[in-house]
């Protein structure tokens, strides 16, 4: 099974930056505890003209591991009463999320 790279890119307005990263850190704390988690990176743009100024990357051992992690994060959000889609809409955050596989060899 190939390693799965979950790459999430965000355009985050400055006014939402602090709360956005707070939620990302809470989410990644849960992800790091899930079976099949390999590693992650939380990146913030510091130069260049790109539209997305925040990127998160998580590597998973398999699609199954990613599915299990998704359920764990949904439970965290339910318990916290956090609704990501509502937060993104209200804060004006644009997201581009997808799963990737490495083709470099």
N, CA, C and O atoms as a GROMACS GRO file, in nm:
protein
  420
    1UNK      N    1   0.084  -0.119   0.000
    1UNK     CA    2   0.000   0.000   0.000
    1UNK      C    3   0.088   0.125   0.000
    1UNK      O    4   0.185   0.133   0.075
    2UNK      N    5   0.053   0.220  -0.083
    2UNK     CA    6   0.133   0.343  -0.084
    2UNK      C    7   0.103   0.432   0.036
    2UNK      O    8  -0.007   0.431   0.090
    3UNK      N    9   0.204   0.508   0.074
    3UNK     CA   10   0.186   0.610   0.177
    3UNK      C   11   0.094   0.718   0.120
    3UNK      O   12   0.108   0.757   0.005
    4UNK      N   13   0.000   0.765   0.201
    4UNK     CA   14  -0.094   0.869   0.160
    4UNK      C   15  -0.051   1.001   0.224
    4UNK      O   16  -0.027   1.008   0.344
    5UNK      N   17  -0.041   1.103   0.142
    5UNK     CA   18  -0.010   1.238   0.189
    5UNK      C   19  -0.139   1.318   0.187
    5UNK      O   20  -0.197   1.341   0.081
    6UNK      N   21  -0.184   1.361   0.302
    6UNK     CA   22  -0.301   1.449   0.309
    6UNK      C   23  -0.246   1.592   0.309
    6UNK      O   24  -0.176   1.631   0.402
    7UNK      N   25  -0.279   1.667   0.206
    7UNK     CA   26  -0.229   1.804   0.192
    7UNK      C   27  -0.349   1.898   0.192
    7UNK      O   28  -0.433   1.893   0.103
    8UNK      N   29  -0.355   1.983   0.292
    8UNK     CA   30  -0.463   2.081   0.306
    8UNK      C   31  -0.402   2.220   0.294
    8UNK      O   32  -0.310   2.255   0.368
    9UNK      N   33  -0.456   2.298   0.201
    9UNK     CA   34  -0.407   2.435   0.179
    9UNK      C   35  -0.520   2.532   0.213
    9UNK      O   36  -0.636   2.507   0.182
   10UNK      N   37  -0.483   2.641   0.278
   10UNK     CA   38  -0.583   2.737   0.325
   10UNK      C   39  -0.541   2.880   0.294
   10UNK      O   40  -0.424   2.915   0.304
   11UNK      N   41  -0.638   2.961   0.256
   11UNK     CA   42  -0.620   3.106   0.249
   11UNK      C   43  -0.690   3.161   0.373
   11UNK      O   44  -0.813   3.164   0.380
   12UNK      N   45  -0.611   3.204   0.470
   12UNK     CA   46  -0.663   3.244   0.601
   12UNK      C   47  -0.647   3.396   0.619
   12UNK      O   48  -0.534   3.446   0.619
   13UNK      N   49  -0.758   3.469   0.635
   13UNK     CA   50  -0.746   3.612   0.664
   13UNK      C   51  -0.675   3.635   0.797
   13UNK      O   52  -0.686   3.553   0.889
   14UNK      N   53  -0.602   3.743   0.808
   14UNK     CA   54  -0.527   3.774   0.930
   14UNK      C   55  -0.615   3.770   1.054
   14UNK      O   56  -0.571   3.723   1.159
   15UNK      N   57  -0.738   3.819   1.044
   15UNK     CA   58  -0.828   3.824   1.160
   15UNK      C   59  -0.862   3.686   1.213
   15UNK      O   60  -0.897   3.672   1.330
   16UNK      N   61  -0.852   3.583   1.130
   16UNK     CA   62  -0.886   3.447   1.172
   16UNK      C   63  -0.763   3.362   1.203
   16UNK      O   64  -0.775   3.248   1.247
   17UNK      N   65  -0.645   3.419   1.180
   17UNK     CA   66  -0.521   3.342   1.190
   17UNK      C   67  -0.504   3.272   1.325
   17UNK      O   68  -0.477   3.152   1.327
   18UNK      N   69  -0.518   3.340   1.434
   18UNK     CA   70  -0.493   3.282   1.566
   18UNK      C   71  -0.588   3.165   1.594
   18UNK      O   72  -0.545   3.058   1.636
   19UNK      N   73  -0.717   3.187   1.571
   19UNK     CA   74  -0.814   3.079   1.597
   19UNK      C   75  -0.793   2.962   1.502
   19UNK      O   76  -0.806   2.846   1.541
   20UNK      N   77  -0.760   2.992   1.377
   20UNK     CA   78  -0.733   2.886   1.280
   20UNK      C   79  -0.622   2.795   1.330
   20UNK      O   80  -0.639   2.673   1.335
   21UNK      N   81  -0.506   2.852   1.366
   21UNK     CA   82  -0.394   2.770   1.410
   21UNK      C   83  -0.424   2.699   1.542
   21UNK      O   84  -0.375   2.588   1.565
   22UNK      N   85  -0.502   2.760   1.628
   22UNK     CA   86  -0.543   2.692   1.752
   22UNK      C   87  -0.620   2.564   1.718
   22UNK      O   88  -0.593   2.459   1.777
   23UNK      N   89  -0.713   2.573   1.626
   23UNK     CA   90  -0.791   2.455   1.587
   23UNK      C   91  -0.704   2.352   1.515
   23UNK      O   92  -0.719   2.232   1.538
   24UNK      N   93  -0.616   2.398   1.431
   24UNK     CA   94  -0.527   2.305   1.360
   24UNK      C   95  -0.442   2.229   1.461
   24UNK      O   96  -0.426   2.107   1.449
   25UNK      N   97  -0.388   2.298   1.559
   25UNK     CA   98  -0.303   2.230   1.659
   25UNK      C   99  -0.383   2.128   1.740
   25UNK      O  100  -0.332   2.019   1.770
   26UNK      N  101  -0.506   2.162   1.776
   26UNK     CA  102  -0.591   2.066   1.849
   26UNK      C  103  -0.618   1.942   1.762
   26UNK      O  104  -0.610   1.829   1.810
   27UNK      N  105  -0.648   1.966   1.637
   27UNK     CA  106  -0.675   1.856   1.546
   27UNK      C  107  -0.552   1.768   1.528
   27UNK      O  108  -0.562   1.645   1.532
   28UNK      N  109  -0.437   1.829   1.507
   28UNK     CA  110  -0.316   1.751   1.484
   28UNK      C  111  -0.270   1.677   1.610
   28UNK      O  112  -0.206   1.572   1.598
   29UNK      N  113  -0.302   1.727   1.727
   29UNK     CA  114  -0.272   1.652   1.849
   29UNK      C  115  -0.346   1.519   1.849
   29UNK      O  116  -0.292   1.417   1.893
   30UNK      N  117  -0.469   1.518   1.799
   30UNK     CA  118  -0.546   1.394   1.788
   30UNK      C  119  -0.490   1.307   1.676
   30UNK      O  120  -0.474   1.186   1.693
   31UNK      N  121  -0.460   1.367   1.562
   31UNK     CA  122  -0.408   1.290   1.448
   31UNK      C  123  -0.280   1.216   1.485
   31UNK      O  124  -0.261   1.102   1.445
   32UNK      N  125  -0.193   1.281   1.560
   32UNK     CA  126  -0.064   1.221   1.596
   32UNK      C  127  -0.079   1.096   1.682
   32UNK      O  128   0.015   1.017   1.693
   33UNK      N  129  -0.194   1.078   1.742
   33UNK     CA  130  -0.219   0.962   1.828
   33UNK      C  131  -0.286   0.846   1.753
   33UNK      O  132  -0.308   0.740   1.812
   34UNK      N  133  -0.317   0.865   1.626
   34UNK     CA  134  -0.393   0.765   1.552
   34UNK      C  135  -0.302   0.659   1.490
   34UNK      O  136  -0.190   0.688   1.449
   35UNK      N  137  -0.352   0.534   1.483
   35UNK     CA  138  -0.276   0.428   1.415
   35UNK      C  139  -0.251   0.467   1.269
   35UNK      O  140  -0.339   0.520   1.201
   36UNK      N  141  -0.130   0.442   1.223
   36UNK     CA  142  -0.096   0.470   1.085
   36UNK      C  143  -0.042   0.609   1.060
   36UNK      O  144   0.000   0.640   0.948
   37UNK      N  145  -0.041   0.695   1.163
   37UNK     CA  146   0.018   0.829   1.150
   37UNK      C  147   0.169   0.814   1.134
   37UNK      O  148   0.233   0.741   1.210
   38UNK      N  149   0.226   0.881   1.034
   38UNK     CA  150   0.370   0.876   1.014
   38UNK      C  151   0.438   1.006   1.058
   38UNK      O  152   0.531   1.003   1.139
   39UNK      N  153   0.392   1.118   1.004
   39UNK     CA  154   0.445   1.248   1.046
   39UNK      C  155   0.359   1.358   0.988
   39UNK      O  156   0.269   1.333   0.907
   40UNK      N  157   0.387   1.481   1.031
   40UNK     CA  158   0.308   1.593   0.981
   40UNK      C  159   0.392   1.719   0.977
   40UNK      O  160   0.503   1.725   1.032
   41UNK      N  161   0.338   1.821   0.911
   41UNK     CA  162   0.400   1.953   0.904
   41UNK      C  163   0.289   2.056   0.902
   41UNK      O  164   0.188   2.041   0.833
   42UNK      N  165   0.308   2.163   0.979
   42UNK     CA  166   0.216   2.277   0.981
   42UNK      C  167   0.297   2.395   0.928
   42UNK      O  168   0.392   2.440   0.991
   43UNK      N  169   0.259   2.443   0.811
   43UNK     CA  170   0.339   2.543   0.740
   43UNK      C  171   0.262   2.672   0.720
   43UNK      O  172   0.143   2.672   0.689
   44UNK      N  173   0.333   2.784   0.740
   44UNK     CA  174   0.274   2.915   0.714
   44UNK      C  175   0.364   2.990   0.617
   44UNK      O  176   0.486   2.996   0.636
   45UNK      N  177   0.305   3.044   0.514
   45UNK     CA  178   0.379   3.116   0.412
   45UNK      C  179   0.448   3.239   0.471
   45UNK      O  180   0.387   3.314   0.548
   46UNK      N  181   0.574   3.259   0.435
   46UNK     CA  182   0.643   3.378   0.483
   46UNK      C  183   0.694   3.465   0.368
   46UNK      O  184   0.742   3.576   0.392
   47UNK      N  185   0.684   3.417   0.244
   47UNK     CA  186   0.718   3.500   0.128
   47UNK      C  187   0.656   3.438   0.004
   47UNK      O  188   0.611   3.323   0.005
   48UNK      N  189   0.653   3.515  -0.102
   48UNK     CA  190   0.600   3.468  -0.229
   48UNK      C  191   0.457   3.510  -0.252
   48UNK      O  192   0.388   3.551  -0.158
   49UNK      N  193   0.413   3.500  -0.377
   49UNK     CA  194   0.281   3.551  -0.415
   49UNK      C  195   0.167   3.450  -0.403
   49UNK      O  196   0.055   3.481  -0.444
   50UNK      N  197   0.191   3.333  -0.349
   50UNK     CA  198   0.088   3.228  -0.345
   50UNK      C  199  -0.040   3.272  -0.275
   50UNK      O  200  -0.038   3.354  -0.184
   51UNK      N  201  -0.151   3.216  -0.320
   51UNK     CA  202  -0.282   3.248  -0.264
   51UNK      C  203  -0.303   3.182  -0.128
   51UNK      O  204  -0.365   3.241  -0.039
   52UNK      N  205  -0.253   3.061  -0.111
   52UNK     CA  206  -0.272   2.988   0.014
   52UNK      C  207  -0.158   3.022   0.110
   52UNK      O  208  -0.041   3.006   0.076
   53UNK      N  209  -0.193   3.068   0.231
   53UNK     CA  210  -0.090   3.110   0.326
   53UNK      C  211  -0.070   3.014   0.442
   53UNK      O  212   0.011   3.039   0.531
   54UNK      N  213  -0.145   2.903   0.441
   54UNK     CA  214  -0.128   2.799   0.543
   54UNK      C  215  -0.143   2.664   0.476
   54UNK      O  216  -0.233   2.644   0.394
   55UNK      N  217  -0.054   2.571   0.509
   55UNK     CA  218  -0.058   2.437   0.452
   55UNK      C  219  -0.031   2.338   0.564
   55UNK      O  220   0.059   2.358   0.646
   56UNK      N  221  -0.110   2.232   0.568
   56UNK     CA  222  -0.083   2.122   0.660
   56UNK      C  223  -0.064   1.996   0.576
   56UNK      O  224  -0.134   1.974   0.477
   57UNK      N  225   0.032   1.915   0.618
   57UNK     CA  226   0.060   1.790   0.549
   57UNK      C  227   0.068   1.681   0.655
   57UNK      O  228   0.137   1.696   0.756
   58UNK      N  229  -0.002   1.572   0.631
   58UNK     CA  230   0.007   1.455   0.718
   58UNK      C  231   0.032   1.334   0.630
   58UNK      O  232  -0.036   1.313   0.530
   59UNK      N  233   0.130   1.254   0.669
   59UNK     CA  234   0.155   1.129   0.597
   59UNK      C  235   0.095   1.013   0.676
   59UNK      O  236   0.116   0.999   0.796
   60UNK      N  237   0.020   0.930   0.603
   60UNK     CA  238  -0.047   0.814   0.660
   60UNK      C  239   0.005   0.686   0.596
   60UNK      O  240   0.042   0.685   0.478
   61UNK      N  241   0.007   0.580   0.673
   61UNK     CA  242   0.057   0.452   0.622
   61UNK      C  243  -0.036   0.390   0.519
   61UNK      O  244   0.008   0.307   0.439
   62UNK      N  245  -0.165   0.430   0.519
   62UNK     CA  246  -0.261   0.370   0.425
   62UNK      C  247  -0.389   0.452   0.420
   62UNK      O  248  -0.412   0.540   0.504
   63UNK      N  249  -0.473   0.423   0.322
   63UNK     CA  250  -0.605   0.486   0.313
   63UNK      C  251  -0.689   0.450   0.436
   63UNK      O  252  -0.764   0.534   0.487
   64UNK      N  253  -0.677   0.326   0.483
   64UNK     CA  254  -0.753   0.282   0.600
   64UNK      C  255  -0.716   0.365   0.724
   64UNK      O  256  -0.803   0.404   0.802
   65UNK      N  257  -0.586   0.392   0.741
   65UNK     CA  258  -0.542   0.473   0.855
   65UNK      C  259  -0.600   0.613   0.846
   65UNK      O  260  -0.644   0.669   0.946
   66UNK      N  261  -0.602   0.668   0.727
   66UNK     CA  262  -0.659   0.802   0.706
   66UNK      C  263  -0.807   0.803   0.740
   66UNK      O  264  -0.855   0.898   0.803
   67UNK      N  265  -0.880   0.701   0.700
   67UNK     CA  266  -1.024   0.692   0.731
   67UNK      C  267  -1.048   0.686   0.881
   67UNK      O  268  -1.139   0.752   0.932
   68UNK      N  269  -0.968   0.608   0.952
   68UNK     CA  270  -0.982   0.601   1.097
   68UNK      C  271  -0.953   0.733   1.165
   68UNK      O  272  -1.020   0.771   1.261
   69UNK      N  273  -0.854   0.804   1.115
   69UNK     CA  274  -0.818   0.934   1.171
   69UNK      C  275  -0.929   1.035   1.147
   69UNK      O  276  -0.957   1.119   1.233
   70UNK      N  277  -0.992   1.028   1.032
   70UNK     CA  278  -1.102   1.120   1.002
   70UNK      C  279  -1.214   1.103   1.104
   70UNK      O  280  -1.271   1.202   1.151
   71UNK      N  281  -1.245   0.980   1.139
   71UNK     CA  282  -1.350   0.953   1.239
   71UNK      C  283  -1.310   1.010   1.375
   71UNK      O  284  -1.395   1.066   1.445
   72UNK      N  285  -1.184   0.997   1.413
   72UNK     CA  286  -1.137   1.050   1.542
   72UNK      C  287  -1.148   1.202   1.546
   72UNK      O  288  -1.186   1.259   1.648
   73UNK      N  289  -1.115   1.267   1.435
   73UNK     CA  290  -1.124   1.413   1.430
   73UNK      C  291  -1.270   1.458   1.433
   73UNK      O  292  -1.303   1.556   1.499
   74UNK      N  293  -1.356   1.387   1.363
   74UNK     CA  294  -1.498   1.421   1.367
   74UNK      C  295  -1.553   1.410   1.509
   74UNK      O  296  -1.636   1.492   1.550
   75UNK      N  297  -1.507   1.312   1.584
   75UNK     CA  298  -1.550   1.297   1.723
   75UNK      C  299  -1.499   1.413   1.808
   75UNK      O  300  -1.572   1.465   1.892
   76UNK      N  301  -1.374   1.453   1.788
   76UNK     CA  302  -1.319   1.569   1.860
   76UNK      C  303  -1.403   1.692   1.832
   76UNK      O  304  -1.441   1.764   1.926
   77UNK      N  305  -1.434   1.717   1.708
   77UNK     CA  306  -1.512   1.835   1.671
   77UNK      C  307  -1.652   1.829   1.730
   77UNK      O  308  -1.704   1.931   1.777
   78UNK      N  309  -1.714   1.712   1.728
   78UNK     CA  310  -1.846   1.696   1.791
   78UNK      C  311  -1.840   1.726   1.939
   78UNK      O  312  -1.924   1.799   1.991
   79UNK      N  313  -1.741   1.672   2.006
   79UNK     CA  314  -1.727   1.692   2.151
   79UNK      C  315  -1.702   1.840   2.185
   79UNK      O  316  -1.749   1.890   2.287
   80UNK      N  317  -1.629   1.909   2.098
   80UNK     CA  318  -1.599   2.051   2.119
   80UNK      C  319  -1.710   2.144   2.069
   80UNK      O  320  -1.709   2.263   2.098
   81UNK      N  321  -1.805   2.089   1.994
   81UNK     CA  322  -1.907   2.173   1.932
   81UNK      C  323  -1.849   2.260   1.822
   81UNK      O  324  -1.904   2.366   1.790
   82UNK      N  325  -1.739   2.215   1.762
   82UNK     CA  326  -1.672   2.290   1.656
   82UNK      C  327  -1.718   2.239   1.521
   82UNK      O  328  -1.716   2.119   1.494
   83UNK      N  329  -1.761   2.331   1.435
   83UNK     CA  330  -1.806   2.296   1.300
   83UNK      C  331  -1.713   2.365   1.200
   83UNK      O  332  -1.729   2.484   1.172
   84UNK      N  333  -1.617   2.290   1.148
   84UNK     CA  334  -1.518   2.351   1.060
   84UNK      C  335  -1.578   2.427   0.942
   84UNK      O  336  -1.534   2.538   0.913
   85UNK      N  337  -1.677   2.371   0.875
   85UNK     CA  338  -1.735   2.439   0.759
   85UNK      C  339  -1.795   2.574   0.798
   85UNK      O  340  -1.780   2.672   0.725
   86UNK      N  341  -1.862   2.578   0.912
   86UNK     CA  342  -1.920   2.705   0.960
   86UNK      C  343  -1.810   2.804   0.994
   86UNK      O  344  -1.818   2.922   0.957
   87UNK      N  345  -1.706   2.758   1.064
   87UNK     CA  346  -1.595   2.846   1.100
   87UNK      C  347  -1.528   2.902   0.974
   87UNK      O  348  -1.502   3.023   0.966
   88UNK      N  349  -1.501   2.816   0.876
   88UNK     CA  350  -1.436   2.862   0.753
   88UNK      C  351  -1.522   2.968   0.683
   88UNK      O  352  -1.471   3.070   0.639
   89UNK      N  353  -1.650   2.942   0.673
   89UNK     CA  354  -1.740   3.036   0.606
   89UNK      C  355  -1.743   3.170   0.679
   89UNK      O  356  -1.729   3.276   0.618
   90UNK      N  357  -1.763   3.166   0.811
   90UNK     CA  358  -1.772   3.288   0.890
   90UNK      C  359  -1.641   3.367   0.891
   90UNK      O  360  -1.642   3.490   0.894
   91UNK      N  361  -1.528   3.296   0.890
   91UNK     CA  362  -1.397   3.361   0.897
   91UNK      C  363  -1.344   3.400   0.759
   91UNK      O  364  -1.244   3.471   0.749
   92UNK      N  365  -1.410   3.353   0.653
   92UNK     CA  366  -1.363   3.383   0.518
   92UNK      C  367  -1.242   3.301   0.477
   92UNK      O  368  -1.159   3.346   0.398
   93UNK      N  369  -1.231   3.180   0.531
   93UNK     CA  370  -1.119   3.091   0.499
   93UNK      C  371  -1.156   3.007   0.378
   93UNK      O  372  -1.264   2.947   0.372
   94UNK      N  373  -1.066   3.002   0.282
   94UNK     CA  374  -1.084   2.919   0.163
   94UNK      C  375  -0.990   2.799   0.177
   94UNK      O  376  -0.874   2.815   0.213
   95UNK      N  377  -1.041   2.680   0.148
   95UNK     CA  378  -0.961   2.558   0.165
   95UNK      C  379  -0.955   2.477   0.036
   95UNK      O  380  -1.050   2.474  -0.042
   96UNK      N  381  -0.842   2.411   0.016
   96UNK     CA  382  -0.822   2.317  -0.093
   96UNK      C  383  -0.759   2.194  -0.028
   96UNK      O  384  -0.643   2.198   0.013
   97UNK      N  385  -0.834   2.085  -0.017
   97UNK     CA  386  -0.785   1.966   0.054
   97UNK      C  387  -0.790   1.845  -0.039
   97UNK      O  388  -0.885   1.827  -0.115
   98UNK      N  389  -0.685   1.762  -0.030
   98UNK     CA  390  -0.681   1.644  -0.116
   98UNK      C  391  -0.577   1.545  -0.062
   98UNK      O  392  -0.492   1.579   0.021
   99UNK      N  393  -0.588   1.422  -0.111
   99UNK     CA  394  -0.493   1.318  -0.077
   99UNK      C  395  -0.402   1.296  -0.197
   99UNK      O  396  -0.446   1.300  -0.312
  100UNK      N  397  -0.274   1.272  -0.170
  100UNK     CA  398  -0.173   1.255  -0.274
  100UNK      C  399  -0.091   1.130  -0.246
  100UNK      O  400  -0.080   1.084  -0.133
  101UNK      N  401  -0.032   1.076  -0.353
  101UNK     CA  402   0.068   0.970  -0.340
  101UNK      C  403   0.196   1.021  -0.404
  101UNK      O  404   0.193   1.103  -0.495
  102UNK      N  405   0.308   0.972  -0.354
  102UNK     CA  406   0.441   1.014  -0.399
  102UNK      C  407   0.479   0.938  -0.527
  102UNK      O  408   0.477   0.815  -0.529
  103UNK      N  409   0.512   1.010  -0.631
  103UNK     CA  410   0.552   0.949  -0.758
  103UNK      C  411   0.702   0.959  -0.784
  103UNK      O  412   0.749   0.925  -0.893
  104UNK      N  413   0.778   1.006  -0.684
  104UNK     CA  414   0.920   1.030  -0.706
  104UNK      C  415   1.004   0.903  -0.712
  104UNK      O  416   1.121   0.908  -0.749
  105UNK      N  417   0.947   0.792  -0.676
  105UNK     CA  418   1.027   0.671  -0.688
  105UNK      C  419   1.002   0.579  -0.581
  105UNK      O  420   1.062   0.472  -0.578
   0.00000   0.00000   0.00000
